[in-house]
Amino acid sequence: MSTSAPQPTITPYPDGPLLLRGDVVLQTADGEVIPRHRRTVALCRCGLSAIKPFCDGTHKAAGFRTEG
């Protein structure tokens, strides 16, 4: 039985955010740590969220669509 932590995962949701699961540190381009309040977070990929880098659901109203 392994005691190591599970590997982090990133799951793209169709027409929505990227779900990040696992123990990772998010940082700005300048290296500043971005606080996380949950183990699973939704990251914006439409570019319209008011709480970037996190998703606030704006993609729905904006009609954001992904390819495929």
N, C-alpha and C positions, 0 to 999 in steps of 0.2 A: 504494500500500500504506500503510495506516494504522499508526502506531506507538503509538496510544493504547491504554490498558489496556481489556480488555472490561468492560462494565457488570456490576455485581454483580446477582445474581439470588436470589430467594427462591422455593423450590419446596415447597409443602405436600404432605406425604405422607399418603395416606389413613390415618386412625387412628394417626397418628404425628407426628413432629416436623416443623419447618420446616427445610429445608436451605438454608443461607446460603452462597453461593459468591461469591468475589470479594474484592477489596481494600477492606474497610470497617473502621471503628473501632467497636467495641461499647462503650457507656458505660452506667453506672448512671444512675438518675434524678438523682443529685447531680453527674453529669459525670465520675465516676471511670472511667478506662479499664479495661475488662475484658480481660485478656490472652487472646490467641488463639494456639494452638499449631499450627493448621492453616489452610490457605486455605479449606477447606470445613468448616463446622461444623453440627451438628444442634442446633437450639434447641427447648427444651421448650415444648409448648403444652398439656399435660395438667395442669400445675401441681404435679405430684407428684415431680419429679426432686430428688434429693439434691444435685445439682451445678448448680442453676439459675445462669445461664439456659440451660445446656447440657442436652441430653437424656441420660439414663442408662438408657433402656429400660424404666423403670417403667410406662410407658403400656400395655405388653403385659400385664403381670400385673394391672393395674388395670382392664383391659377398656375403656380409653379409645376412644371412637368419635367420628368427625367426621360432620357432616351431609353428605349428598349421596352 
